[in-house]
């Protein structure tokens, strides 16, 4: 399942107000029997593919902190880094000075 499909599935399930939708689902389950439960769940949109979509979005969202951290550092480099290219060879990497801390970026 693609991320865009997963998000679309979740939006369709929750509608404009997920909490309100879930409250409606709870009310619709009152008096449900073993024989009618499956039909009520389908009518409410509670299906396995929606659960799978939520799992995918959660997995990807769990990586957001890594993306923010990495991009925050990378996007700050042009403003705060002094990059000097070695005159001998490019094979050893580029030395970068960032607020007095020297690091090497490998080629």
N, C-alpha and C positions, 0 to 999 in steps of 0.2 A: 504494500500500500504506500502510495506517495504521501508526503507530508501535506500537500495541499488538499488531497482527498480526505486525509484524516481530520484536518481542521474543518473542512466543509461538513463532514459527518458529525463532528462535535457541535458545530453551530446549528445544524439541523436538529440534533437531539435536544439541545438546551434552549434553543430559540433566543429571544431577546433577554430573558430572565431565567437562568438555570434554576435558581432557588424556587421561583414560582412554579416552574415546570415540575420539579421534583415533588413539591407539595401537592400538585395535581395528581401526580403518579401515586403518591401515598393514599390520597383519598380514593382513587379509582381501584385500589387494592382491597378496600373494605368489602368484606363479604365474598371475596373471590374463593373459588373452590379449586381443587386439583384439576378438575376438568376445564375450568374457564381461565385459569391463570395464564397459560401460554398466549391465548388470544389477547388478553388485557396487556400483557407485556409487549407484544408486537404492536398493538395500537398505540402504546405510550412511546414506542421507539427504542425500547430497551432490548438491544440485540447484541450478539457476539461481536459483530464488526464494529460497533460503536465502542465497545470495551477495548478491542484491539487498537482502534484509533486513539483512544485516550492513553493507552500504554505507549504507543509510538511517540505521541506529542510529549508525554512525560519524560521519556528517554532522551529525546532531543533537547527539551528544556533543561534537563539536568546538566547539559554541556554549556549552557549560556554563560556561567561564571568563567569557564575556561576561555570562551570566545572574548568576553569583555576584558579579561585580564591580558590576553595576548594582544588584542587589537589596541587596547589602551597603551601598552608599552610601544608597540610598533608605530602607532600614529603620533606618539610623542617624540620619536627619534629625530625627525627632521628639525624640530624646534630646539631640541636640547642636546643633540649629539654633534660632535666634531669628527667627521670622517676624513681620514687621510689615506690615500692609496699608496701602497709601498712602491718604491721605484724599481726594486729588483724583480719581483714576480707577483703575479696575482694568485698563485697556487697556495700561498700560505694564509690567505684570508685577509680581511680588511680590519685594521685596528680601529676601534671606536672608543672615544672618551666620552663618558656620560657622567656629568657632575663629578669629575675627578676619578671615576672608576673606569679602568681600562678593561675592555672585553674584546674578543676577536670574533668576527663573523666569518665562518668558513665559506669557502667558495665551492 
